Amino acid sequence: MEDFRRYQASMREDLPDYFGYDAEYGSPREIAGCLEHIHLCIPPRKFPKYKKQFDRKCRKGDPENDVALVYTRGLLEPNRFCILGILVPDAHKQSNNNQLMLYLGRLARQFKYDN
């Protein structure tokens, strides 16, 4: 939690070695603009320091090492965050589960518009 807080407070400059690619989920269409995710390496694994954040991605086809932290931020208070969960194992496969993503999207939308 502290690493996530520090990462966001630094405008994503203070990048822990186990944080990777950070982006919004764009599908299903109903969740666009609500859910974001960060690829994670579970310690003691870590992303190589020489890799830029954009290139720090968990690979599909390696379920135990395919991990994503799912979060949202407030609409009026964009520095207020809610961590909704960690998708593990096989985060890419889980993110293709429309029922799961719509559920997380509903939670995210409620937080987003309340904050």
N, C-alpha and C positions, 0 to 999 in steps of 0.2 A: 504494500500500500504506500509506504513512504517513497519508494522509488518511482511509483506512478505519479504521486503528488509532485515530487521534485521535477520529474520529466515534463509534466504539463506546466508547472510554474515557470520553468525555464524556456517556455515556448518551444519545447521539444529539442533543446540543445543539449541538455544533460542526459545523454543516452546511455542507460545501463547496458552492459555487454550481453544481456539476455533479452533485450527488447529489439524487435525487428521492424519490418515493414508495418506502417500505420496508415490505415485508410478507412473510408466509409464502405459499408456494404451497400451495393446498389440494387440487389434483388433479394427477394421478390420486390416488385415495383412499390408495393405499399410501405416498405420500410426505408425507402430511399430518403436520405437526409436525417435519419433517426439513429442508426446504429453505426458505430465505428469499432474497429478491432486492431489489435497489435499482435503480430506474430511473436511467439515466445520460444526461447530455448529453456528447458527445465534444467536448473543447475544440478550437477556441476557443468553441464554443457553450456556453451556460450557461442555467440556469433563471432567470427573473426573480426578483430579490430579494424583491419584494413577495408572491410566492406562498408560501403555507404548504406544508410538505413534503407533506402529503396531496394537494395539488393539483399537485404537480410530477410530471406523468406523461408518458411517451412515448406518442405517438399511434399507434394502429393505422393502417395504410395509408400510413405513411411509413417504409418498411423501413430505409433508411440511417440514420435518426435514432431507430430503435426499438431501444434497447440496455438490457440488464439485467446487473448483476453478481450472480452466484448464489453463495450462501455457506451455511454451517451453523455451529452453535456446539456446544460440548461440553455434555453433559447434567449432569455433576457439576461441570464447570468452565465455567459459562456465559460467562465472559470470555475463553475460548479459542475462536478462530475458524479456519475453513478456507475459503478462497475456492476454489470449485470450477470457476469459469469465467465467461466473459462471453458472453452470447448476443447476437450481432450478425451479420448484419443481421436484422431482423424478429423481435425477441425474442418478441413475442406469438405469432407463428406457431410459432416453435421451442418455446415452452412448451406448445403443444398437441400436440407430438410425444411420445406416451406412451412410446415406446421410449427416447428421450433422457432424459425426466424420470425414468423408472424407474431408468435407469443412474445418473443424478446422485443420485437418492434412495438407492440402494445405497451409493454412496460416502459420502454424508452420514450415513447411519445408522451405518456403520462408525466414522466419526470421532466422531459424537455419543456412541456407547456406549463408545468407548475414552477419552473425555475427559470 
